[in-house]
Amino acid sequence: MDRGGNPWSERDRYRKRDERYRNRGRHNGRRGHWRARGDHGEERNTSRESHGRDGSRSLTETDARHPGYDASLYPDPEPIAELQAVAVRPEFNLAPEFNQVSLGNEDKICPIRRPPTKVARCLPRHVGLHVNHFGITFNPETIIRHYNIEIKPEAPAKHHHPVRLSKSTPGQIKEKLFSDNRTQFPLSMTTYDGEKNIFSVIPLPCGTYNVKMFSGEDSEDSSFQCTIELVNEFNLLKLKDYLVGNLLSIPRDILQGMDLVMKENPKRHMISVGRHFYPLEHQETDDLKCGVAAFRGFQHSLKPTSQGLTLSLDCSAMAFRKKMPVIDFLEENIRGFSMGQFAKYRRKVEQALKGVKVTVTHRNTKQKYTIVRLTDKMTSSISFNDESSEGKMNKINLVNYFWEKYKIEIRYRDIPCLDISKNNKKQYVPMELCVLVEGQRYPKENLERDASTWLKNLSMPAPHIRKESICHMMRSNTGPCGDVSRNFGMDVDMNMTKVGGRVLEPPELKLAAPNGKAIKIEVDKDKCHWNLMGKCVMDGKPIERWGIVDFSASDQNRLNYEPFIQKLIRKCRSLGIQMEEPLFYQDAAMSMLSNVVRLTELLEAVNDSACRVKRGRPQFILCVMSRRDIGYKNLKWICETPVGNVELFNPFPHINDEGHVMFLGADVNHPASRDMISPSFAAVVGTINWPAANRYAARVQPQLHRQEKIVNIGEMCLELVEIYARLNRVRPRKLVLFRDGVSESQFNMVLNEELQDLKKAFAEKDYKPTITIIVAQKRHQTRLFLEDVDGVPIGNVPPGTVVDTIVVHPFEFDFYLCSHYGGIGTSKPTHYHVLWDEHRFSSDHLQKLIYNLCFTIARCTKPVSLVPPVYYADLAAYRGRLYHEAAMEHSPNSMASSFSSKASTSFSLVGSNEERFYKLHADVENMMFFI
């Protein structure tokens, strides 16, 4: 309320606050991390207007009136002078160390700000880039109204169980309500998320409405009650405040509404799969010839950036079943299939159709049915009870029923029908009367080899092709821009954002000459690859105890092991790795991989044999397989020992001045989407040598299903620190933690839960290192394209390309780094977002540090796309997932009886009545078993 006791509208509140901004001086903050209290630090003055380093465009004026808005139907709001549609940008640059808080959350830490940019930067090379970010201007005076819609069936619940609506039903009901009341509910002024949220740019009448849905022939119409109520009103001035840095907490509710607005047009004209949109029809060239076609679509999202609000769009490809008659689908999908030999292919038919959705052609209905199975009886033998016009129940043959009812003569009578029963109501339909519904994904792992290769190539187009596809989809009538977005006052620039990039110099690497002396090598300037020919690894570990288990021994393509062993030994020795002859060679069969009991007995036997010969466990066992096998996950129990890595010749920038440094990586591996019970697996890895920083230890643990927060991250990191201290006789003074798998909405969890757990665990041991936390993100849509030279495309961005202006966050510390060479498709940069920094990294130092780390990977002789601590954490977490899957395929009793204390497994199983906990085996927990 104002001082007179009158209620304020949200528009008044933001207008008053905007006046305070213009009259308030600049806030002077302290250096160092701090928590703000109350309103302090929440609002920042932006009294000066200057061009930032991003080169943002100036403000533009547009008409505030929405196209298609009928003024006769809605009263005009009070007049507001000089309305503007703005592309906002930050107008200040505060110290990076400030960690602010949201209003009313006194103990909440926010991500740090970007550090000041030096006037003179060491820029060895500049590149001109186009980024698939499209600028959005919006009217800051626009008010978006958020409504909740509650849909309930009028029919009473059966057996006291509430009626469950299918996923598509609420959308159909909402469309019917709006189409029946176009004046009150104009479709072009609203957007709907398909569940309970409606966003509107105009006021909607609240209340309860009855909606009657026509179900088609032979089905009763359904009636529903729709209750609409206003939840909130959002003024886009709040988003403008955030984009210019006056508001520190991101207005996610506003962005959610605006994101739905940009998805409304493709949602109405395309197939929606998760966050992706695909056309209703495929291109003729994309037919995969097995009842399946590749569809070219896109996904997009809104991003707050230094140039203002942008829309990021990227193209994608996915395999779908074609909309076609079921019988035609079977003839294409199953090799050799014919209706005359149906019994021969029955099993494959049931596998191909189970769970597939179909519509029927004998009735006028849009209803979709899910195939449960094939009927046991043939079509000609199926009969059921049918109520006659006189009300009597008569038994009628299915074939006769379709002739008498629909005048349809069933052609294929000696094959089963499709069972589409639901809710204990039996329904059998002949296959020839069913058509596959469009938009049904086809598992890519089920594709034949040629189709799989085509889909893979389609998913990885060259940069110039991807760029053209993105621009085409942006301009398409079914793309994100349409009447709805324009009616919400949002205008999208159809040109990609131009930005200047920098290419970092690759580091010099340290290897060894054949005489053991350290030598400096330079990597290839274009691809940043290096070669080990005539060179040795640094600190090669001798391999004295190893053996071979040959699972291909009984196959035609078995290993010719004698020449293979000699070549392997010569190669290792040429690399400076002293490798002895194997202790044993054991024949085995591929079938043993899927038998845990027999496999365990085999591993125990070879382990005992090695212990008797060399008085020690094998350092590793080389397992030879003739083909891929599902039992491969059981072999993940066997540890692998690192035998030598490449090192950097020069120290890491900025952080190498004093004290030991430890790099940590953390990630969580979640079960598949349809798995509702399996645990998630958290992994933390950490370097255990300095200054090389190329050897890692890992800790893996299960946690609650699909829980992203790493519950015991403090304890896991402390264990790794103690391992480091035991090996180096000193604790690291500096920790740099890379966190993978979290989105922007989970930054608060990382800072205010995981970081606090980390500090608490360290404090209990009187350990106070300095900490930096960086989130590495690969699940984003941002792509970088080199500017064409004289109209000729020139391929992917070079390794080391970094972008930290214009398309990055308005004021937080983030950047994009493409550290790898993209030989296939279009390179995707990694987005690094610094949440916490007690080392006061500059942008240049941190970018160079991460880029240099990407060269220390132990798996290949080239830099990788993701910083190695995160890369390894992902592998370690996946290892826990594979072990869990292998263990769950067998009963705990059989596992317990077959395992002994000598078993050479990478994990030991500790069970309880409620859950299982996995602990790395003592012999491998401090080795790089996961590579």
HELIX and SHEET records of a PDB file:
HELIX    1   1 GLU A   10  ASN A   23  1                                  14    
HELIX    2   2 THR A  169  ASP A  180  1                                  12    
HELIX    3   3 LEU A  187  MET A  189  5                                   3    
HELIX    4   4 LEU A  237  LEU A  243  1                                   7    
HELIX    5   5 ARG A  252  HIS A  269  1                                  18    
HELIX    6   6 GLU A  284  ASP A  286  5                                   3    
HELIX    7   7 VAL A  326  ASN A  333  1                                   8    
HELIX    8   8 MET A  339  GLN A  341  5                                   3    
HELIX    9   9 PHE A  342  LEU A  353  1                                  12    
HELIX   10  10 THR A  379  SER A  381  5                                   3    
HELIX   11  11 LEU A  398  TYR A  406  1                                   9    
HELIX   12  12 MET A  431  LEU A  433  5                                   3    
HELIX   13  13 LYS A  444  ASN A  446  5                                   3    
HELIX   14  14 ARG A  449  SER A  459  1                                  11    
HELIX   15  15 PRO A  463  ARG A  475  1                                  13    
HELIX   16  16 ASP A  483  ASN A  487  1                                   5    
HELIX   17  17 TYR A  561  SER A  574  1                                  14    
HELIX   18  18 MET A  590  SER A  594  5                                   5    
HELIX   19  19 VAL A  596  LYS A  614  1                                  19    
HELIX   20  20 ILE A  630  TRP A  637  5                                   8    
HELIX   21  21 ILE A  713  ASN A  728  1                                  16    
HELIX   22  22 GLU A  744  GLN A  746  5                                   3    
HELIX   23  23 PHE A  747  MET A  749  1                                   3    
HELIX   24  24 VAL A  750  GLU A  754  3                                   5    
HELIX   25  25 LEU A  755  GLU A  764  1                                  10    
HELIX   26  26 SER A  843  LEU A  853  1                                  11    
HELIX   27  27 PRO A  868  MET A  888  1                                  21    
HELIX   28  28 PRO A  892  SER A  898  1                                   7    
SHEET    1   A11 TYR A 696  GLN A 703  0                                        
SHEET    2   A11 SER A 680  THR A 687 -1                                        
SHEET    3   A11 VAL A 661  ASN A 669 -1                                        
SHEET    4   A11 LYS A 734  ASP A 740  1                                        
SHEET    5   A11 THR A 770  GLN A 777  1                                        
SHEET    6   A11 THR A 830  ASP A 837 -1                                        
SHEET    7   A11 ASP A 814  CYS A 818 -1                                        
SHEET    8   A11 THR A 801  VAL A 803 -1                                        
SHEET    9   A11 THR A 497  VAL A 503 -1                                        
SHEET   10   A11 HIS A 126  VAL A 131 -1                                        
SHEET   11   A11 LEU A 784  LEU A 786 -1                                        
SHEET    1   B 6 ILE A 271  VAL A 273  0                                        
SHEET    2   B 6 HIS A 276  TYR A 278 -1                                        
SHEET    3   B 6 VAL A 292  THR A 305 -1                                        
SHEET    4   B 6 GLY A 308  ARG A 321 -1                                        
SHEET    5   B 6 HIS A 133  PHE A 138 -1                                        
SHEET    6   B 6 MET A 490  VAL A 492 -1                                        
SHEET    1   C 5 THR A 190  TYR A 192  0                                        
SHEET    2   C 5 ASN A 197  SER A 200 -1                                        
SHEET    3   C 5 ILE A 143  PRO A 153 -1                                        
SHEET    4   C 5 SER A 222  ASN A 235 -1                                        
SHEET    5   C 5 GLY A 207  MET A 213 -1                                        
SHEET    1   D 5 ILE A 271  VAL A 273  0                                        
SHEET    2   D 5 HIS A 276  TYR A 278 -1                                        
SHEET    3   D 5 VAL A 292  THR A 305 -1                                        
SHEET    4   D 5 GLY A 308  ARG A 321 -1                                        
SHEET    5   D 5 GLN A 440  ARG A 441 -1                                        
SHEET    1   E 3 TYR A 369  THR A 370  0                                        
SHEET    2   E 3 LYS A 357  VAL A 360 -1                                        
SHEET    3   E 3 CYS A 434  LEU A 436 -1                                        
SHEET    1   F 3 ARG A 373  MET A 378  0                                        
SHEET    2   F 3 PRO A 416  ASP A 419 -1                                        
SHEET    3   F 3 TYR A 428  VAL A 429 -1                                        
SHEET    1   G 2 SER A 383  GLU A 387  0                                        
SHEET    2   G 2 MET A 393  ASN A 397 -1                                        
SHEET    1   H 3 ALA A 518  ILE A 521  0                                        
SHEET    2   H 3 LEU A 509  ALA A 512 -1                                        
SHEET    3   H 3 GLU A 647  LEU A 648 -1                                        
SHEET    1   I 3 PHE A 584  ASP A 587  0                                        
SHEET    2   I 3 TRP A 546  ASP A 550  1                                        
SHEET    3   I 3 PHE A 620  VAL A 624  1                                        
SHEET    1   J 2 PHE A 907  GLY A 911  0                                        
SHEET    2   J 2 ARG A 916  LEU A 920 -1                                        
END                                                                             
